[in-house]
Amino acid sequence: MRCSECWLAASVLGLVVCVGAACALAQSPLPETRLRDEAVRLQEQALSTPLPAWLTQPQGAAADWSAELLQAGEGIQLSSALRSPPEPAVTPQGRELTVTILASRALGEAQLRDLFAQAAGRPDVRIVFRGVAPGESLGAFIREIHALLRQARRETDSDAVPRIDIDPHPFQTPLVEAAPTLIATDGAGKEIARVSGISRPDWLLEQVGQGRCGDLGVRGSTVAITEPDLIVELQRRLSGIDWNARREAALARYWEQATFAELPVADRPHERRLDLTLVAQADVTLPDGSTVIQAGEHVDPLEILPFRQRLFVFDATDPRQVAEVARRGAASRTEGRLPLYLATRLDRAAGWDGYRAVQAALHDPLYLLTPDVQHRFQIERVPAVVESRDGFLVVAEWPPED
């Protein structure tokens, strides 16, 4: 509900490029009533719009969302198709390989710390978890992993840290249910070999260096992976959220949190003029090199972009001001001046129903007065009207009638 008629800023910033459009605007008729009705319809539609596609089809969006949540975790990242694979290492045999260790917290703290120590400081090795525990927050998962990392660094007396990701994709094709599982891939991400039950990435690199490829089987003890697929878990959690209730709650909170301009009521009629004339600090040129405005030249935005509106600023909690502004606004439209209504306050308790009631009384869209508009037009008391007159912008205040 922020006013879209901040024409002054537009006229200053786009002074030259808008000359042709301004001339056309000056000669154009006032917007038809159907445009006003369309604006009201769009506002109503915003309150009842259907859920976006990322909620109804969250497969890809869940990964995006979880990636953003995990970016704040030091040393922990979320890998997926959204991020490029790590830089591969070069083995003594000259082959570029990367080893991905599929892990689970079911391995226990001691074995996880051992994995962290083996992968620390190695860009060719990364440790990957499939997800977090059911009902666990990503923040809680990150804190637990950080605690294990600190212990591992103290035990090895090293500042090197491993690359730790949350990425369900390596667990999917083929399905991996046992940890630890090591997967060696080349620089293009193609799998070369895998093995389960081995914690030492160098063992797998040695096997590949000797020409062994494919599934090398289970070579030690494994545990069942307890964490569910992160994307599946996020979809499950999203499906359990009552988005309609969330939306209604957010709409209800809007008026509780909205900031209003507390302006006093005018006790006497008062007018003041605002001179908008600007002095160009440098030449203003068009893309073809021609100079439109020379340095030092005085420019009046009202001459370039006529202000054909009337801004009515009022306290929407005062029935007297609402009635009088509605009457003056209707008369302004009859005179050929488009009325725009800016409320300094609205009834918080009445919420959206109160907002719609005031808008219905005005027969036009209603906006909130923003601090920048209040400062630009020097609004001090209400009700007030801002209009152009005799080459000036005039701000007129008047006491409301009882």
C-alpha positions in Angstrom: 0.0 0.0 0.0 2.8 2.4 -0.7 2.0 5.3 -3.0 3.0 4.8 -6.6 2.7 8.4 -7.4 6.2 9.5 -6.1 6.5 11.6 -9.3 9.0 14.0 -8.0 11.8 11.5 -7.6 11.0 10.1 -11.0 11.0 13.6 -12.6 14.4 14.5 -11.1 16.2 11.2 -11.9 14.7 10.7 -15.3 14.4 14.4 -16.2 15.6 14.2 -19.8 14.5 10.8 -20.9 10.9 11.5 -19.7 10.4 14.7 -21.7 8.5 13.0 -24.5 6.5 10.9 -22.1 5.7 13.9 -20.0 4.3 15.8 -22.9 2.1 12.9 -23.8 1.0 12.5 -20.2 0.1 16.2 -20.0 -2.3 15.8 -22.9 -3.8 12.5 -21.9 -7.2 12.2 -20.2 -7.7 11.2 -16.6 -7.7 7.4 -15.9 -11.1 5.9 -16.5 -13.2 4.5 -13.6 -12.5 1.0 -14.8 -8.8 1.5 -14.0 -9.6 2.4 -10.5 -11.8 -0.7 -10.2 -9.0 -2.7 -11.6 -6.6 -1.4 -9.0 -9.0 -2.4 -6.2 -9.5 -5.8 -7.8 -5.7 -6.4 -7.8 -5.5 -5.4 -4.1 -8.2 -7.9 -3.3 -6.5 -10.6 -5.4 -3.3 -10.1 -3.5 -5.1 -11.2 -0.3 -6.5 -14.4 -1.9 -3.8 -15.4 -4.4 -3.1 -19.1 -4.6 0.0 -20.7 -3.2 3.1 -20.3 -5.4 4.5 -23.2 -7.4 7.5 -23.7 -5.1 5.1 -24.7 -2.3 2.9 -27.0 -4.4 5.9 -28.5 -6.3 8.8 -28.2 -3.8 11.2 -30.7 -5.2 13.7 -28.2 -6.6 12.8 -25.4 -4.2 13.5 -27.5 -1.2 17.1 -27.8 -2.2 17.3 -24.0 -2.8 15.8 -23.3 0.6 18.0 -25.7 2.5 21.1 -24.3 0.6 20.3 -20.8 1.9 19.8 -22.0 5.4 23.1 -23.8 5.5 25.2 -21.1 4.0 25.7 -19.6 7.4 27.3 -22.8 8.8 31.1 -22.5 9.0 32.8 -25.3 7.2 29.4 -27.0 6.3 27.9 -26.5 2.8 25.0 -28.0 0.9 26.1 -29.6 -2.4 23.6 -30.3 -5.1 23.1 -29.8 -8.8 23.0 -26.1 -7.9 26.7 -26.0 -7.1 29.8 -27.1 -9.1 31.7 -30.2 -8.0 34.9 -29.6 -6.0 38.2 -29.3 -7.8 39.6 -32.9 -8.3 43.0 -33.9 -6.9 45.8 -35.3 -9.0 47.0 -38.8 -7.9 50.6 -40.0 -8.2 49.5 -41.9 -11.3 48.3 -38.6 -12.9 44.6 -39.2 -12.8 42.3 -36.6 -11.4 40.0 -38.0 -8.7 37.7 -36.9 -6.0 36.6 -39.1 -3.1 33.2 -38.7 -1.6 32.7 -40.3 1.8 29.0 -41.0 2.5 28.6 -40.8 6.3 26.0 -40.9 9.0 25.9 -39.9 12.6 25.0 -43.6 13.3 28.8 -44.2 12.9 29.3 -42.7 16.3 31.3 -39.7 17.4 34.7 -41.5 17.5 34.5 -42.8 13.9 33.2 -39.4 12.6 36.1 -37.6 14.3 38.4 -40.0 12.6 36.8 -39.3 9.2 37.1 -35.6 9.8 40.8 -35.9 10.6 41.5 -38.0 7.4 39.6 -35.5 5.2 41.0 -32.3 6.9 42.8 -30.0 4.5 42.2 -32.2 1.5 40.4 -30.6 -1.5 40.1 -34.1 -3.1 38.0 -35.5 -0.3 34.6 -34.4 1.0 32.3 -35.9 3.6 28.6 -36.0 2.8 25.5 -36.6 5.0 22.2 -37.5 3.5 20.1 -35.2 5.7 19.2 -34.4 9.3 17.2 -36.5 11.7 13.4 -36.4 11.5 12.2 -33.4 13.4 15.7 -32.0 13.8 16.5 -28.4 12.6 19.3 -27.7 10.3 20.8 -25.4 12.9 20.9 -28.2 15.5 22.6 -30.5 13.0 25.2 -27.8 12.2 25.9 -27.2 15.9 26.5 -30.9 16.5 28.9 -31.3 13.6 30.8 -28.2 14.7 31.2 -29.6 18.1 32.7 -32.8 16.6 34.9 -30.7 14.3 36.4 -28.8 17.3 37.1 -32.1 19.1 38.8 -33.5 16.0 41.0 -30.4 15.6 42.0 -30.6 19.3 42.9 -34.3 18.9 45.0 -33.7 15.8 46.4 -30.3 16.9 45.6 -29.0 13.5 43.7 -26.0 12.1 42.9 -27.8 8.9 39.2 -28.5 8.4 37.4 -31.1 6.1 34.8 -30.3 3.5 31.5 -31.4 4.9 28.3 -31.3 2.9 24.6 -32.2 3.2 23.7 -33.6 -0.2 21.2 -36.5 -0.7 22.1 -37.0 -4.4 25.1 -39.3 -4.0 22.9 -41.6 -1.8 20.3 -42.0 -4.5 21.7 -43.8 -7.6 22.2 -46.5 -6.8 20.5 -46.3 -3.4 23.1 -46.3 -0.5 21.8 -47.4 2.9 25.1 -48.2 4.6 27.9 -46.0 5.9 30.8 -45.5 5.4 30.7 -45.7 1.6 33.4 -44.2 -0.5 32.9 -43.1 -4.1 35.7 -42.1 -6.4 34.8 -39.8 -9.3 36.9 -38.2 -12.1 37.1 -34.6 -12.9 33.8 -34.7 -14.9 31.9 -36.2 -12.0 31.8 -39.7 -13.5 32.0 -42.5 -10.9 35.1 -44.7 -11.2 34.8 -47.0 -8.2 33.1 -47.4 -4.8 33.5 -49.4 -1.7 31.7 -49.8 1.6 33.1 -50.5 5.1 36.3 -48.6 4.4 37.0 -45.2 6.1 40.4 -44.4 4.5 40.0 -42.5 1.2 43.7 -43.3 0.2 42.8 -47.0 0.1 40.2 -46.4 -2.6 42.7 -44.1 -4.5 45.3 -46.8 -4.4 42.9 -49.4 -5.8 41.9 -47.2 -8.7 45.6 -46.5 -9.3 46.1 -50.2 -9.7 43.3 -50.4 -12.3 40.4 -51.6 -10.1 37.1 -50.0 -11.0 33.4 -50.4 -10.3 31.8 -51.7 -7.1 34.6 -53.1 -4.9 32.0 -54.5 -2.4 31.9 -54.4 1.4 35.4 -54.5 3.0 34.6 -53.8 6.6 31.8 -53.1 9.1 29.0 -50.7 8.2 26.0 -49.1 9.9 22.6 -48.3 8.5 22.2 -44.7 7.6 19.7 -43.1 10.0 19.2 -39.7 8.4 16.3 -39.5 5.8 16.8 -37.9 2.4 16.9 -34.1 3.1 14.7 -33.1 0.2 12.1 -35.8 1.1 12.2 -34.6 4.7 11.8 -31.0 3.7 8.8 -31.9 1.4 7.3 -33.8 4.3 7.6 -30.8 6.6 6.3 -28.4 4.1 3.3 -30.6 3.4 2.4 -30.5 7.1 2.2 -26.7 7.2 -1.2 -25.0 7.0 -0.2 -22.3 4.6 -3.7 -20.7 4.6 -3.5 -20.3 8.3 0.0 -18.9 8.0 -1.1 -16.4 5.4 -4.1 -15.3 7.5 -1.9 -14.9 10.5 0.6 -12.8 8.5 -2.2 -10.6 7.2 -3.5 -10.1 10.7 0.0 -9.2 12.0 0.4 -6.6 9.3 -1.7 -4.0 11.1 -0.1 -4.8 14.4 3.4 -4.0 13.0 2.5 -1.3 10.6 4.2 2.1 11.2 1.9 5.1 11.1 2.7 8.8 10.9 1.4 10.5 14.1 0.5 14.0 12.8 -1.5 16.6 14.7 -4.9 17.9 13.5 -4.8 21.3 11.8 -6.4 24.0 14.0 -6.4 26.7 11.3 -6.2 27.0 7.5 -2.6 27.3 6.3 -0.8 27.2 3.0 2.8 27.1 2.0 4.5 26.9 -1.4 7.3 24.6 -2.3 9.8 25.7 -5.0 11.0 22.6 -6.8 13.5 24.5 -9.1 16.8 22.6 -9.5 20.2 23.9 -10.7 22.0 21.5 -13.0 25.5 20.7 -11.6 26.7 19.4 -15.0 25.5 19.2 -18.6 22.8 16.7 -19.3 23.2 15.0 -22.6 21.3 12.4 -24.6 22.8 9.2 -26.0 23.4 10.9 -29.3 25.6 13.5 -27.6 23.2 16.4 -27.9 23.0 18.7 -24.8 19.5 19.1 -23.3 20.4 21.0 -20.1 23.5 23.0 -19.6 25.4 23.2 -16.3 24.1 26.1 -14.2 20.7 26.1 -15.9 17.6 26.3 -13.7 15.1 23.5 -14.2 11.6 23.4 -12.9 10.3 19.8 -12.9 6.7 21.1 -13.0 7.4 22.5 -16.5 8.5 19.1 -17.7 6.1 16.8 -15.9 3.0 18.7 -14.9 1.5 17.6 -11.6 -2.1 16.9 -12.5 -3.0 15.0 -9.3 -4.1 16.1 -5.9 -2.7 14.3 -2.9 -5.1 14.1 0.1 -3.4 13.3 3.3 -5.6 12.5 6.3 -6.1 10.5 9.5 -8.3 7.6 8.5 -9.3 6.9 12.1 -11.1 10.3 12.1 -14.6 10.0 10.5 -14.7 13.7 9.9 -11.5 13.7 7.9 -12.6 10.6 5.9 -15.9 12.2 5.0 -14.4 15.5 4.0 -11.5 14.1 2.0 -14.0 11.8 0.2 -16.1 14.9 -0.7 -13.1 17.0 -1.8 -11.6 14.1 -3.7 -14.8 13.6 -5.7 -14.9 17.3 -6.5 -11.3 17.1 -7.6 -12.0 14.4 -10.1 -14.9 16.4 -11.5 -12.5 19.3 -12.0 -10.0 17.1 -13.9 -7.6 16.5 -11.0 -6.9 12.8 -10.1 -7.3 12.4 -6.3 -4.7 10.2 -4.5 -5.4 9.3 -0.9 -2.7 8.9 1.7 -3.6 7.8 5.3 -1.4 8.7 8.2 -3.2 6.2 10.5 -5.7 3.4 10.3 -7.6 1.5 12.9 -5.3 -1.4 13.9 -8.1 -3.3 15.7 -10.3 -3.1 12.6 -7.5 -4.5 10.4 -8.2 -5.2 6.8 -12.0 -4.8 7.3 -11.3 -1.2 8.5 -9.0 -0.5 5.6 -11.6 -1.8 3.1 -14.3 0.3 4.7 -12.3 3.5 4.3 -11.4 2.6 0.7 -15.1 2.0 0.0 -16.0 5.5 1.4 -13.4 7.1 -0.9 -14.4 5.0 -3.9 -10.7 4.9 -4.8 -7.5 3.0 -3.7 -6.1 4.0 -0.3 -2.3 4.2 0.5 -0.3 4.7 3.6 1.7 7.9 3.9 5.4 7.0 3.8 8.2 8.9 5.6 9.9 9.9 2.3 6.6 11.3 0.9 5.9 13.1 4.1 9.4 14.7 4.1 9.3 15.5 0.4 6.0 17.4 0.6 6.6 18.7 4.1 3.4 17.4 5.5 3.0 18.8 9.1 -0.7 18.6 9.9 -3.8 16.8 8.6 -6.0 16.9 6.7 -3.9 18.4 3.9 -3.9 18.6 0.2 -0.9 18.9 -2.2 -1.5 20.3 -5.6 0.3 22.4 -8.3 -0.8 26.0 -8.6 0.8 29.0 -10.5 4.0 27.1 -11.1 4.5 26.1 -7.5 3.6 23.0 -5.4 1.2 24.2 -2.8 0.5 22.3 0.5 -2.8 23.4 2.1 -3.9 22.4 5.6 -7.4 23.0 7.0 -9.2 22.1 10.2 -11.8 19.3 9.7 -15.4 20.3 10.0 -17.5 19.0 12.9 
